[in-house]
Amino acid sequence: MKFLPISLLILALATAGALAYDPSPLQDICVATNDLESGVFVNGKFCKDPKQATADDFVFMGLRNPGNTSNPLGSKVTQAFVQQFPGLNTLGISMARIDFAPGGLNPPHTHPRGTELLVVVEGTLLVGFVTSDQLNNTLFTKVLYKGDVFVFPIGLIHFQLNIGNTYALAFSGLSSQNPGLITIANAVFGAKAPISADVLTKAFQLDKKVVDHLEVQFWYDNN
């Protein structure tokens, strides 16, 4: 009786392990339930009967018009995620339009489920992302002009700032039908219910009065 070399057995086990995985989450939370009557979500969205689909399911016209940048951030993000564009379901992609007033900022944020590829259509943007602790929170930043493309790796904190004197416009493609969005300032200082001031004063090395002040601010959401 012949036996496989140990190297082939290790390779087989490694391959099996690589192919056996849970699907990536497509929403923030999905608590299991045995009550079929109350179960309303799956990992993603339920599908329409393919025989009932029409061409209208695969077109989204919500990115045609400029977003309203008359807000404290001077920017507006218009999403074309699966929630707005049902035809994206199961396809693993989505888009967004980002309008900037002069000096407008798309503030530091992260997409926990998607890499972002941004192209500048008009204006001049200062963009950047920060790596994880493993790479010493290194900042990668660049000034982008019309036609330039920049990629923000999945899950990393990133931003875009219009440093020009005119309106700016960018479009982003994302590698998930529902990439998610966590705006850092909103999540930390605008959490509902509020994060304990004891936690924030120690984490950010701030005076409690500063933390109290930040927690009562209105944290604008430009999405």
N, C-alpha and C positions, 0 to 999 in steps of 0.2 A: 504493500500500500504506500502510495506516494503522498507526501505532505507538502503543502505550500510553504515557500520560504517565509520566515517571520516578517521580512520587510513587506511582502505582499499582503500579509494579514494586517499589519499596521496600516498600510495604505487603504485597505478595504474598510477598516474600522473608521479611519479618518474621513474617508469619502462618505460613509453612511452618516457620520455625525454632522458633516457639512450639509447634507441634504435633508436632515431631520431637524426642522426648526418651526417655531410658531410664526404665523404671519405677523407682519409689522402692524402695530396698532394704528387705526385710522381715526381715532377720537381720543379725547383726554382720559376718559374713564369708561369702563364697561363692566359693571358689577354683575356677576353671575346670579341667575335666579332660576328656581324650579317652577315658578308661577308663570305659566305661558300667557295668562291673561294680562299680566302687568309687564311682560317683556316687550319693550318697544323698539330697542335698537339692536343691531348686530354690529360687527366690526366693519363699519362702512355704512352703506345704505342698501335698503331692499331694492330689488330690480323690477322694473316694469316688464311685463310680458313682451319679449322681443317682437312678437307679431303686432303689438300695439304701438311700437315706436314709429316716429315720423322724423322727417328732416329737421323739423323745428326743435327736436330734442338735442340736436348736435350743433346748434348755433347759439351764441350769446352776444347780445348787442350792448351790454352794459359798460363796455370800455370805450365807447365812441366819444363821449363828451367829457370835457375837463371836470375834475373834482373841485369842490369848494374848498379853497385854501384859506378862507377867512376864519382862522381859528388860532389859538395860542401857539401852535407848532408851525403854522404856515405851510402845512402839507395835507394831502388827502390821498389815502390808499383806497382804491376801488378793487375789490376782490372778485376774481372769477374762479372760486373754489367750487367744490361739488355742491355746496349748499345753495350757491347762486346759479350753477350751471350743471344740472343733473346729468347731462350727457357725458361728463367726465368720470362717472362712477366706474370703478375697477380699472381705469386706464393709467393711474399713477402719475398724472400731470395736472397742473393748474397754472393760472396766470394772475397777475395783478397789474394795475395801472397806478403810477405814483406821480401826482402833480405837486409841484413846489412853487410857492411864491418866492421872490428874492429873499434869501436868508432862511428859507423854510427847511425844517428838519424832519426826517423820518427817524424818530429817536431810537436809542439802543434797544434792540429786541432780538428775539430768537424764534426760529421755526423748529420745534422739537421733532418734526417728522419729515422735513424736506430740505434739500439743498436748493439754493436760489441762484439763478443766472439772470443778471440785470444788464439791460442795454439802455444807454442814454440816447434819447431821441432829440431832445433840445436842451441846451444849457450846459452848465459846468457843475459837476458834483464832486464833493469830497466824500469818499466812501471808505469803509474799513471794517475789519472783523478782528476779534480777540480770541486767541487760542485758549485751550483749557489749562488748568494748573500744571498738567504734565509737561507742557511746553512753556511754562513760566508766564502765562497770560500775555504772550507776545502780540503786539498790535501790527496787523498788516493793513496799510492804508495807501490810497492812491487818489489822485485827481483825475476824473474822467471827463472826456469831452464828447460831443455828438458822435455817435457811431461806436464808441468804446463799450466793451463788455467786461463785466467783472463777476466772479463767482464767489458766493458765500457758502462755505461748507455747512452741512446739516448740523443743526443744534448749537452753532456758535453765535455769540452775541455780535451783532453788526448794526450799522447805521448808514444813513445817507444825508448829506447836508448840501444845500444849494449855496455855493460860494460865489455865484455870479450875481450880477445886478439885474438880471431878467428872469422871467418865468423859466422853469425847467420841467422836463417830462422824461420819465423812464418807464419801461415795461419790464416785468420780471416773469420768468418761467420758473416753476417749482416742481420738484420731483415727487410730489404726492398730490392726490386729489383733495386732501385735507391736511396741509402741512402744519396747521396750528400756528398760534401767535402768542408770544409772551413778551409784552412790553415791560422792560425791567423796572422803571420807576413806578408804573401803575401796579405791578404785581407786588413790589416790596412795600411801597408806602400807601397804596390804595387798596390793599387786600380787604376782602369782606369775609369774616370779621377781621379787624386790624391785627397785625402781628404785634406781639407784646413789645412795648417800648424797651423793656429790659434786653430783649433779643437784639433789637436794632441798634441801641446805643453801643452795645459791646461789639456787634459785628462791623459797624461802620465807624466806630470810635468817635461818636458824636455826642454832644451834650443832649440830655433828655429834652430840653426846651426846643432844640432844633428838630428832633424826631417828632415831638408833639406837633410842631408847626407844619412839618412835611405831611404828617398823617391827616391833617384836616384840610389840606389843599384839594382842589378839584383837579384830578389827573385826567386830562383830555385824551380821548381815544380817537386817533385820526383815521380809523378804519370804518 
